[in-house]
């Protein structure tokens, strides 16, 4: 291996070394010059200027996390279609546009079926609603009468 090949990486290594030195230098310099006098008030949790009341551990509805995870999953999958759309013209010029269109269509069908599944399961509802079947109630009243 010649020295010419290693010379190419030297600026990258120097830049990485300077970056690491700056980070650790800033941390050490900050530790040396900042005052350190903790008090009970300073160590207390800050909640928008209000005194914290109660314990920090409380139950949250899991639905918020489920909806956010579903959004992130489908948002990322939707973003994956943009690179395919940007090269579609090139694929069409070499005669592979149909294959790319079928692949993208299959991807969109799977994506839509995932949204439909989540919708039918009720994961996209903020509040679980209980549907009453009014026909069954009216039929049971007729039977009783």
PyMOL commands that set and color helices and strands:
alter all, ss='L'
color gray80, all
select helices_A, chain A and resi 3-33+40-43+62-86+88-93+97-121+134-144
alter helices_A, ss='H'
color red, helices_A
deselect
rebuild
show_as cartoon
